[in-house]
Amino acid sequence: MLTAGLMFPALFALILLGIPVAFSLTIVAAGAGLVAFGDVAFNQLYGSFYTASTNYILSAVPMFILMGALLERSGIAERLFRVMNMWLSRLPNGLALATIAMGAIFAAAAGVVGAVEVMIGMMAIPAMQKARYNNSLIAGTICAGGSLGTTIPPSVIAVMYASLAQMSVGKLLAGMMLPGLLMVALFLIYIVIHGMLNPIPPDLDEKPAEIIPLGEKLRLTVVTLVPVFALILAVLGTILAGIASPTEAAAVGALGALLLCIINRRFSFGVLSESLSITVRITAMILLIVAAGTMFMGVFAANGGARLIRSFIETAGLGTTGMIVFFLLVVFVLGFVLDWTANILIVVPMFTPFIRSSGVDPVWFATMVLVVIQTGYLTPPMASSIFYLKSIAPPDMTYGQMCRGVLPFIGLQILTLLMIVMFPFLSTWLPDRIVGF
């Protein structure tokens, strides 16, 4: 068990030295594997790569990524932002409301964290700065909207979680729906209250906005939203109805995104080539981390890692509630040094046996884990969302403003987590009623 206890400190040391996560996992796993298996270690570790490359559920990941890459170039995002702004602009902080709404819709359409944030940020930042929004509110809104791809189905993270925990992807996606919608509602309520308490004074030099007839508004809304919701229904609806597997549904979604590119006259072989290139790069990164994480956890277990965790829980007298709190704290802390892929790969195989043996509903626990991962995605100083935003933000938007901007949304995510804890039916009621109909 000593070797297992040293594996995590060694892993964090390598990551803090700047070694990529996948290579850090592999190096530690190989070193500890030699202790556990001796000369045949590499024969044993090879199985981890084979398992990752032949996992049928994980084959949905590249299709979801391709769908997101094509949607980013389809022209739908620009139209959707204009439509949302058209309906919400007269409300307090209307542009911020439009940004959150667009983030929620694209999270449901693509399910890829990061791509959604960059997409909406490139459109929302100029518009919000022109309307004299505070930079902190701009940063917080974009980061929060971009993070929704974690908890709003379909989600690449949820697909990976379900694969590793050997649970139904459809049930997990269904369990995430109500908490995801609750979080969006809390974001919108906060933004409206913020706008009422801190109104933006009108710009006297600005020309009056063009008045669009109601009929034209409705036409633009239908033309924009119908293709997006049809794509969401094709992907999410077929999974929940049991008509298609996640891999098949993701392939349908990628085809739908390609058709939207063609219909909106945004398709070219250059666009297709760039989308495929992005898909290959991100998929290779994810699957390499999957293989390395599988290898790491296999060696961790072989060196007595499960016994180490069990003895700690029993010695500390945590009980079921204390165990869940401890596991969620581990997920949150790991979020400071690991991206969501490595976090999922480490914690799910390690925690799942204990969750099952204690009789905890796996969908309820998984939903809480995903909310915690999303919270870590926003939490400084190592917040992935802030680094994504920094890559597209103008020079006058500082890191400090970004950190201050995300704090209220972190509080709302914690509030969502507490509501899931107090009312488990938020994540357990829907799966039994709509999965497979």
Buried (B, 14 or more C-beta within 10 A) or exposed (E): EEBBBBBBEBBBEBBEEEBBBBBBBBBBBBBBBBBBBEEEBEEBBEEBBEBBEEBEBBBBBBBBBBBBBBBBBBBBBBBBBBBBBBBBBEBBBBBBBBBBBBBBBBBBBBBBBBBBBBBBBBBBBEBBBEBEBBBBBBBBBBBBBBBBBBBBBBBBBBBBBBBBBEBBBBBBBBBBBBBBBBBBBBBBEBBBEBBEEEEBEEEEEEEEEEEEEEEEEEEBBEEBBEBBEEBBBBBBBBBBBEEBBBBBBBBBBBBBBBBBBEEBEBBEEEBBEBBBEBBEEBBEBBBBBBBBBBBBBBBBBBBBBBEBBBEEBEEEEBEEEEBBEBBBEBBBEBBBBBBBBBBBBBBBBBBBEBBBEBEBBBBBBBBBBBBBBBBBBBBBEBBBBBEBBBEBBEEEBBBEBBBBBBBBBBEBBEBBBEBBBEBBEBBBBBBEEBBBE
